[in-house]
């Protein structure tokens, strides 16, 4: 904050508040906010009916509660004035609502605003050993769920049916409450990386892609695997070999100080040969943490430097929208010496049936 010239950050409910305070509060029709000043005690503004703030963690110095007949935006403005911030540069969460920002600005017109994303993101992107261990455990749950679900694949089943099977296995295997998000795709739909499952039915010769994300103790792990319902063609084997090469070549770029874009480009060099360059997607992965998709982004446009503690879901793939897509996604940790995969690395395409 000091380097950015920011005298305070204002954070609404969401992942940033949960990271900084441990509180998982709900957004309301009126502002709920955590204020972290550069100097002095922190402040939580919340409704008086929110029992989750009754025993605040040590990160919160003071709680100001509003009632139904209060105007919390004016209460926040008054508190910021008392904190001597009325002409300060304030960092706002990227997920703050416009109405909330407008209310602050109307009451404090000399205040200037910048995004707090680089400030809080700097912390969130650099995982501790404990955070890495939880992400790895979550990813292994996803990996085991997919591995066990290949035997359930049947001709005529739908993408939604297979998705439910994968999610159910991950949840039952966890032994503790988890949140799951899964997706299965068949045939040409496997080239649609971010598309959800549909009622499309599995047919002979189809490529099958299973993606599973598990949220364990607040942190997400994510895995992606590809199989063939039948015998893989020579073209499929070639594409898979290039994916394996990209996965290996990325390791020496997954090092502190390299840019996320350079890791992407190294993987693309492997994936884009033999006429497949136009089928390489513009994003091959993203960070994991309190959200299943967060910084850093593994794309040619993201030039931020990688740092020790970054953990990403790295999923190199080749995706031909006219035919099918193949990809393999694992959890990759960035270190000072090079990358380290936290999950299993299958070497062969799964042949189903």
The 8 nearest C-alpha neighbors of each residue, nearest first, counted from 0:
[[1, 5, 3, 2, 4, 118, 37, 6],
 [0, 2, 4, 3, 5, 37, 6, 7],
 [3, 1, 0, 4, 5, 118, 6, 37],
 [4, 2, 0, 5, 1, 118, 6, 88],
 [3, 5, 1, 2, 0, 6, 88, 89],
 [6, 4, 0, 88, 3, 89, 7, 1],
 [5, 7, 37, 36, 88, 89, 87, 4],
 [8, 6, 36, 89, 35, 37, 5, 90],
 [7, 9, 90, 35, 89, 91, 34, 36],
 [10, 8, 34, 91, 33, 90, 32, 92],
 [9, 11, 33, 92, 32, 16, 8, 34],
 [12, 10, 32, 31, 95, 33, 13, 16],
 [13, 11, 24, 16, 26, 25, 32, 10],
 [14, 12, 16, 15, 17, 11, 23, 24],
 [13, 15, 17, 16, 18, 289, 12, 290],
 [16, 14, 18, 17, 13, 19, 10, 119],
 [17, 15, 19, 18, 13, 14, 12, 20],
 [16, 18, 21, 22, 14, 23, 20, 15],
 [17, 19, 15, 16, 20, 21, 14, 123],
 [20, 18, 16, 17, 15, 21, 58, 22],
 [21, 19, 22, 17, 58, 16, 18, 56],
 [20, 22, 17, 18, 19, 23, 56, 16],
 [23, 21, 17, 20, 24, 16, 51, 52],
 [22, 24, 17, 21, 25, 12, 13, 16],
 [25, 23, 12, 22, 26, 51, 13, 49],
 [26, 24, 12, 27, 23, 13, 31, 49],
 [25, 27, 12, 31, 24, 28, 11, 30],
 [28, 26, 29, 25, 30, 31, 46, 12],
 [27, 29, 30, 26, 31, 99, 25, 98],
 [30, 28, 27, 31, 71, 72, 99, 26],
 [29, 31, 99, 71, 32, 72, 27, 28],
 [32, 30, 45, 44, 11, 26, 29, 12],
 [33, 31, 11, 44, 10, 43, 30, 9],
 [32, 34, 43, 10, 42, 9, 11, 44],
 [35, 33, 9, 42, 41, 8, 36, 43],
 [34, 36, 41, 8, 7, 33, 9, 37],
 [37, 35, 7, 38, 6, 34, 41, 39],
 [36, 38, 6, 7, 35, 0, 39, 1],
 [39, 37, 36, 40, 6, 7, 35, 41],
 [38, 40, 36, 41, 37, 82, 35, 60],
 [41, 39, 60, 42, 38, 61, 36, 59],
 [40, 42, 60, 35, 59, 34, 36, 61],
 [43, 41, 61, 34, 33, 62, 60, 59],
 [42, 44, 33, 62, 32, 63, 45, 61],
 [45, 43, 63, 32, 31, 64, 62, 33],
 [44, 46, 31, 64, 65, 43, 47, 63],
 [47, 45, 65, 64, 48, 49, 66, 44],
 [46, 48, 64, 65, 49, 66, 45, 50],
 [47, 49, 46, 50, 66, 45, 64, 65],
 [50, 48, 51, 47, 46, 52, 45, 53],
 [49, 51, 53, 52, 48, 47, 54, 46],
 [52, 50, 49, 53, 54, 24, 22, 55],
 [51, 53, 55, 50, 54, 49, 22, 45],
 [54, 52, 50, 51, 55, 49, 62, 47],
 [55, 53, 52, 56, 51, 50, 57, 59],
 [56, 54, 52, 53, 59, 57, 58, 51],
 [57, 55, 58, 59, 20, 54, 21, 22],
 [56, 58, 59, 55, 60, 20, 54, 21],
 [59, 57, 56, 20, 60, 41, 19, 55],
 [60, 58, 57, 41, 61, 56, 42, 55],
 [59, 61, 41, 40, 42, 58, 57, 62],
 [60, 62, 42, 59, 41, 43, 63, 40],
 [63, 61, 43, 42, 44, 64, 60, 59],
 [62, 64, 44, 43, 45, 61, 65, 42],
 [65, 63, 47, 45, 46, 44, 62, 66],
 [64, 66, 46, 47, 69, 71, 45, 63],
 [67, 65, 69, 68, 47, 46, 64, 48],
 [66, 68, 69, 65, 46, 70, 47, 71],
 [67, 69, 66, 70, 65, 71, 46, 29],
 [70, 68, 66, 67, 65, 71, 74, 73],
 [69, 71, 72, 73, 74, 68, 65, 29],
 [72, 70, 74, 73, 69, 75, 65, 30],
 [73, 71, 75, 74, 70, 102, 76, 30],
 [74, 72, 76, 71, 75, 70, 77, 106],
 [73, 75, 71, 77, 72, 76, 78, 70],
 [76, 74, 78, 72, 77, 73, 71, 79],
 [75, 77, 73, 79, 78, 74, 103, 106],
 [78, 76, 74, 80, 75, 79, 73, 81],
 [77, 79, 81, 75, 80, 76, 82, 74],
 [80, 78, 82, 76, 81, 84, 77, 75],
 [79, 81, 83, 85, 77, 82, 78, 84],
 [80, 82, 78, 83, 79, 77, 84, 85],
 [81, 83, 79, 80, 84, 78, 85, 39],
 [84, 82, 80, 81, 85, 79, 86, 87],
 [83, 85, 87, 79, 82, 80, 86, 6],
 [84, 86, 80, 87, 107, 110, 83, 79],
 [87, 85, 110, 109, 84, 88, 111, 107],
 [88, 86, 84, 110, 85, 89, 6, 111],
 [87, 89, 111, 5, 112, 6, 110, 90],
 [90, 88, 112, 7, 8, 5, 6, 87],
 [89, 91, 8, 115, 113, 114, 112, 7],
 [92, 90, 115, 114, 9, 8, 113, 93],
 [91, 93, 115, 94, 10, 95, 114, 116],
 [92, 94, 95, 114, 116, 91, 115, 96],
 [95, 93, 92, 96, 11, 13, 91, 10],
 [94, 96, 92, 93, 11, 97, 99, 91],
 [97, 95, 99, 98, 94, 100, 93, 101],
 [96, 98, 100, 99, 101, 95, 102, 94],
 [99, 97, 101, 96, 100, 102, 95, 103],
 [100, 98, 102, 96, 97, 101, 30, 103],
 [101, 99, 97, 103, 102, 98, 104, 96],
 [102, 100, 98, 104, 103, 99, 97, 105],
 [101, 103, 105, 99, 100, 104, 72, 98],
 [104, 102, 100, 106, 101, 105, 76, 107],
 [105, 103, 107, 101, 108, 106, 102, 100],
 [104, 106, 102, 103, 107, 108, 101, 100],
 [105, 107, 103, 104, 76, 108, 102, 73],
 [106, 108, 104, 110, 109, 105, 85, 103],
 [109, 107, 104, 110, 105, 106, 111, 86],
 [110, 108, 86, 107, 111, 85, 87, 104],
 [109, 111, 86, 87, 108, 107, 85, 88],
 [112, 110, 88, 89, 87, 109, 113, 86],
 [113, 111, 89, 88, 90, 91, 110, 114],
 [114, 112, 90, 89, 91, 115, 111, 88],
 [113, 115, 91, 90, 116, 92, 93, 112],
 [114, 116, 90, 91, 92, 118, 117, 119],
 [115, 117, 120, 118, 114, 119, 92, 93],
 [118, 116, 120, 121, 115, 119, 114, 122],
 [119, 117, 115, 121, 120, 116, 0, 122],
 [118, 120, 121, 122, 116, 117, 115, 123],
 [119, 121, 123, 117, 122, 116, 118, 124],
 [122, 120, 118, 119, 124, 117, 123, 125],
 [123, 121, 120, 119, 125, 124, 118, 126],
 [122, 124, 120, 125, 121, 119, 126, 18],
 [125, 123, 309, 122, 121, 120, 126, 294],
 [126, 124, 308, 309, 123, 122, 307, 127],
 [125, 127, 308, 130, 124, 131, 309, 123],
 [126, 128, 130, 129, 131, 308, 125, 132],
 [127, 129, 131, 130, 132, 126, 308, 133],
 [130, 128, 132, 127, 131, 133, 126, 134],
 [129, 131, 127, 133, 132, 128, 126, 134],
 [132, 130, 128, 134, 129, 133, 135, 126],
 [131, 133, 135, 129, 130, 134, 128, 136],
 [134, 132, 136, 130, 135, 131, 137, 129],
 [135, 133, 220, 137, 131, 136, 132, 219],
 [134, 136, 138, 132, 133, 137, 341, 131],
 [137, 135, 133, 139, 134, 138, 132, 140],
 [138, 136, 220, 134, 140, 135, 213, 139],
 [139, 137, 220, 141, 135, 221, 140, 136],
 [140, 138, 142, 136, 141, 137, 143, 135],
 [139, 141, 137, 143, 138, 142, 169, 144],
 [140, 142, 138, 144, 139, 211, 143, 169],
 [143, 141, 139, 145, 144, 140, 222, 138],
 [144, 142, 146, 140, 145, 141, 139, 147],
 [145, 143, 169, 141, 168, 147, 142, 146],
 [144, 146, 148, 142, 147, 143, 165, 141],
 [145, 147, 143, 148, 144, 149, 142, 150],
 [148, 146, 144, 145, 149, 143, 150, 168],
 [149, 147, 145, 151, 150, 146, 165, 144],
 [148, 150, 151, 152, 147, 146, 145, 351],
 [149, 151, 148, 152, 147, 351, 153, 146],
 [152, 150, 148, 149, 153, 161, 147, 164],
 [153, 151, 149, 150, 154, 148, 161, 156],
 [154, 152, 156, 155, 151, 201, 352, 150],
 [153, 155, 201, 202, 156, 152, 203, 200],
 [154, 156, 201, 200, 153, 202, 157, 199],
 [155, 157, 200, 154, 201, 153, 160, 158],
 [158, 156, 200, 198, 160, 159, 199, 201],
 [157, 159, 183, 196, 161, 197, 160, 184],
 [160, 158, 162, 196, 157, 161, 197, 198],
 [159, 161, 157, 163, 162, 158, 156, 164],
 [160, 162, 164, 158, 163, 159, 183, 165],
 [161, 163, 159, 182, 183, 165, 164, 160],
 [164, 162, 166, 160, 161, 165, 167, 159],
 [163, 165, 161, 167, 162, 166, 168, 160],
 [166, 164, 162, 168, 167, 163, 144, 145],
 [167, 165, 163, 169, 168, 164, 181, 179],
 [166, 168, 164, 170, 165, 169, 163, 171],
 [169, 167, 171, 144, 165, 170, 166, 172],
 [168, 170, 144, 166, 172, 167, 171, 140],
 [169, 171, 167, 173, 168, 172, 177, 166],
 [172, 170, 168, 173, 169, 167, 174, 175],
 [171, 173, 169, 170, 174, 168, 140, 144],
 [172, 174, 175, 170, 171, 169, 140, 177],
 [175, 173, 172, 171, 176, 170, 177, 169],
 [176, 174, 173, 177, 170, 215, 171, 172],
 [175, 177, 174, 178, 173, 170, 215, 216],
 [178, 176, 215, 214, 170, 175, 179, 213],
 [177, 179, 214, 213, 180, 215, 176, 170],
 [180, 178, 213, 212, 166, 214, 177, 181],
 [181, 179, 212, 211, 166, 213, 178, 182],
 [182, 180, 211, 162, 210, 166, 212, 179],
 [181, 183, 162, 210, 196, 209, 195, 211],
 [184, 182, 209, 158, 162, 196, 208, 161],
 [185, 183, 189, 208, 158, 188, 207, 196],
 [186, 184, 207, 188, 189, 206, 205, 201],
 [185, 187, 205, 206, 188, 323, 189, 207],
 [188, 186, 323, 322, 189, 190, 320, 321],
 [187, 189, 190, 191, 186, 185, 184, 323],
 [190, 188, 324, 184, 187, 191, 323, 185],
 [189, 191, 324, 318, 323, 320, 188, 319],
 [192, 190, 189, 188, 194, 193, 320, 318],
 [191, 193, 194, 190, 189, 318, 324, 188],
 [192, 194, 191, 195, 190, 182, 189, 196],
 [195, 193, 191, 192, 196, 188, 182, 184],
 [194, 196, 182, 193, 197, 183, 184, 181],
 [197, 195, 158, 159, 182, 183, 184, 194],
 [196, 198, 199, 158, 159, 195, 157, 184],
 [199, 197, 157, 158, 159, 200, 196, 160],
 [198, 200, 157, 197, 158, 201, 185, 196],
 [201, 199, 157, 155, 156, 198, 202, 158],
 [200, 202, 155, 154, 156, 185, 157, 205],
 [203, 201, 154, 205, 155, 204, 200, 228],
 [202, 204, 205, 228, 229, 201, 154, 227],
 [203, 205, 229, 228, 202, 227, 206, 230],
 [206, 204, 186, 228, 203, 202, 185, 227],
 [205, 207, 227, 186, 185, 226, 228, 204],
 [208, 206, 185, 226, 225, 184, 227, 205],
 [209, 207, 225, 184, 183, 224, 189, 226],
 [208, 210, 183, 224, 223, 182, 225, 207],
 [209, 211, 223, 182, 181, 222, 183, 224],
 [212, 210, 181, 141, 222, 221, 180, 182],
 [211, 213, 221, 180, 220, 179, 141, 181],
 [212, 214, 179, 220, 137, 219, 178, 141],
 [215, 213, 219, 178, 218, 177, 217, 179],
 [214, 216, 218, 177, 217, 137, 213, 219],
 [217, 215, 218, 214, 133, 177, 176, 219],
 [216, 218, 215, 214, 289, 219, 288, 290],
 [219, 217, 289, 288, 214, 215, 216, 134],
 [220, 218, 214, 291, 213, 288, 134, 287],
 [221, 219, 138, 137, 134, 213, 212, 135],
 [220, 222, 212, 138, 211, 312, 213, 141],
 [221, 223, 328, 329, 211, 210, 142, 141],
 [224, 222, 210, 328, 327, 209, 211, 329],
 [223, 225, 327, 209, 208, 328, 210, 326],
 [226, 224, 208, 207, 325, 326, 209, 327],
 [225, 227, 349, 207, 348, 350, 206, 208],
 [228, 226, 206, 350, 229, 207, 351, 231],
 [229, 227, 351, 204, 205, 203, 350, 206],
 [228, 230, 204, 227, 351, 352, 350, 203],
 [229, 231, 232, 350, 227, 228, 204, 351],
 [232, 230, 235, 227, 236, 229, 233, 350],
 [231, 233, 235, 234, 236, 230, 237, 204],
 [232, 234, 236, 235, 237, 231, 238, 230],
 [233, 235, 237, 232, 236, 238, 231, 239],
 [236, 234, 238, 232, 237, 233, 231, 239],
 [235, 237, 233, 239, 234, 238, 240, 232],
 [238, 236, 234, 240, 235, 239, 233, 241],
 [239, 237, 235, 241, 240, 236, 234, 242],
 [238, 240, 242, 236, 241, 237, 235, 243],
 [241, 239, 243, 237, 242, 238, 236, 244],
 [240, 242, 244, 238, 239, 243, 270, 269],
 [243, 241, 239, 245, 244, 240, 315, 316],
 [242, 244, 246, 240, 241, 245, 239, 247],
 [243, 245, 241, 247, 242, 246, 248, 240],
 [246, 244, 266, 242, 248, 269, 247, 243],
 [247, 245, 243, 244, 249, 248, 242, 315],
 [246, 248, 244, 245, 249, 250, 243, 251],
 [249, 247, 245, 250, 246, 244, 251, 266],
 [248, 250, 252, 247, 246, 251, 266, 262],
 [249, 251, 338, 253, 252, 248, 247, 337],
 [250, 252, 337, 253, 249, 248, 338, 254],
 [253, 251, 262, 249, 250, 254, 257, 337],
 [254, 252, 338, 250, 333, 337, 251, 249],
 [255, 253, 337, 334, 252, 335, 333, 257],
 [254, 256, 306, 335, 305, 307, 257, 334],
 [257, 255, 304, 305, 254, 306, 258, 335],
 [258, 256, 304, 305, 255, 254, 252, 259],
 [257, 259, 304, 260, 261, 302, 303, 305],
 [258, 260, 262, 297, 261, 302, 305, 301],
 [259, 261, 299, 263, 258, 302, 298, 262],
 [260, 262, 264, 258, 263, 259, 265, 257],
 [263, 261, 265, 259, 252, 260, 264, 249],
 [262, 264, 260, 266, 261, 265, 297, 298],
 [263, 265, 267, 261, 266, 262, 260, 268],
 [266, 264, 262, 268, 267, 263, 249, 261],
 [267, 265, 245, 263, 264, 268, 269, 249],
 [266, 268, 264, 270, 269, 265, 271, 263],
 [269, 267, 265, 266, 271, 270, 264, 272],
 [270, 268, 245, 267, 266, 271, 241, 244],
 [269, 271, 267, 241, 268, 272, 242, 245],
 [276, 272, 270, 275, 267, 268, 269, 279],
 [271, 273, 274, 275, 270, 276, 269, 268],
 [274, 272, 275, 271, 276, 270, 237, 238],
 [273, 275, 272, 276, 271, 277, 278, 270],
 [274, 276, 271, 278, 277, 273, 272, 270],
 [271, 277, 275, 278, 279, 274, 272, 270],
 [276, 278, 275, 279, 271, 274, 280, 319],
 [277, 279, 318, 275, 276, 317, 319, 280],
 [278, 280, 317, 276, 277, 318, 271, 316],
 [281, 279, 282, 278, 283, 318, 317, 316],
 [282, 280, 298, 279, 283, 299, 297, 263],
 [283, 281, 298, 280, 297, 284, 296, 299],
 [284, 282, 314, 315, 297, 313, 298, 280],
 [285, 283, 313, 297, 312, 314, 282, 296],
 [286, 284, 296, 311, 312, 297, 295, 292],
 [285, 287, 311, 293, 294, 295, 310, 292],
 [288, 286, 311, 291, 310, 292, 293, 219],
 [289, 287, 218, 290, 219, 291, 286, 134],
 [288, 290, 218, 217, 14, 219, 291, 287],
 [289, 291, 288, 292, 293, 287, 219, 218],
 [292, 290, 287, 219, 288, 293, 289, 220],
 [293, 291, 290, 285, 286, 287, 294, 288],
 [292, 294, 286, 287, 285, 290, 295, 291],
 [295, 293, 286, 296, 285, 124, 292, 120],
 [294, 296, 286, 285, 293, 297, 259, 124],
 [295, 297, 285, 294, 298, 301, 284, 286],
 [298, 296, 284, 259, 283, 285, 263, 282],
 [297, 299, 282, 260, 300, 301, 263, 296],
 [300, 298, 260, 301, 263, 264, 281, 297],
 [299, 301, 298, 302, 260, 297, 296, 259],
 [302, 300, 260, 298, 299, 303, 259, 296],
 [301, 303, 258, 260, 259, 300, 304, 299],
 [304, 302, 258, 301, 259, 305, 295, 260],
 [305, 303, 258, 256, 257, 259, 302, 306],
 [304, 306, 255, 256, 258, 257, 259, 303],
 [307, 305, 255, 309, 308, 256, 304, 333],
 [306, 308, 334, 333, 255, 309, 335, 125],
 [307, 309, 125, 126, 333, 306, 310, 127],
 [310, 308, 125, 333, 124, 307, 306, 332],
 [311, 309, 332, 331, 286, 287, 308, 333],
 [312, 310, 286, 331, 285, 287, 330, 313],
 [311, 313, 330, 284, 285, 329, 286, 331],
 [314, 312, 284, 328, 329, 311, 283, 330],
 [328, 313, 315, 327, 283, 284, 326, 316],
 [316, 314, 283, 326, 242, 327, 313, 328],
 [315, 317, 326, 325, 242, 314, 318, 327],
 [316, 318, 279, 278, 325, 324, 326, 319],
 [317, 319, 324, 190, 278, 323, 320, 325],
 [318, 320, 323, 278, 321, 322, 324, 190],
 [321, 319, 190, 322, 323, 318, 187, 191],
 [320, 322, 319, 187, 323, 190, 318, 188],
 [321, 323, 187, 319, 320, 186, 324, 190],
 [324, 322, 187, 190, 319, 189, 186, 320],
 [323, 325, 318, 190, 189, 317, 319, 326],
 [324, 326, 316, 317, 225, 318, 323, 239],
 [327, 325, 316, 315, 314, 225, 317, 328],
 [326, 328, 224, 314, 223, 315, 225, 316],
 [314, 329, 327, 223, 222, 313, 312, 224],
 [328, 330, 222, 313, 312, 342, 331, 314],
 [331, 329, 312, 341, 311, 340, 342, 313],
 [330, 332, 340, 311, 339, 310, 341, 312],
 [331, 333, 310, 339, 338, 309, 340, 311],
 [334, 332, 338, 309, 253, 307, 254, 308],
 [335, 333, 307, 337, 254, 336, 338, 255],
 [334, 336, 255, 254, 337, 307, 333, 306],
 [337, 335, 334, 254, 338, 255, 251, 333],
 [338, 336, 254, 334, 253, 251, 335, 250],
 [337, 339, 253, 250, 333, 332, 334, 254],
 [338, 340, 332, 331, 341, 333, 337, 250],
 [339, 341, 331, 342, 330, 332, 338, 329],
 [342, 340, 330, 135, 331, 339, 332, 343],
 [343, 341, 340, 330, 329, 139, 344, 138],
 [344, 342, 345, 341, 329, 340, 142, 139],
 [343, 345, 346, 342, 329, 340, 327, 328],
 [346, 344, 347, 343, 348, 224, 327, 349],
 [345, 347, 344, 348, 243, 240, 239, 349],
 [348, 346, 345, 349, 239, 350, 240, 236],
 [347, 349, 226, 350, 225, 346, 239, 227],
 [348, 350, 226, 227, 351, 347, 225, 149],
 [349, 351, 227, 226, 229, 228, 348, 230],
 [352, 350, 228, 229, 227, 349, 226, 149],
 [351, 229, 228, 350, 153, 152, 150, 227]]
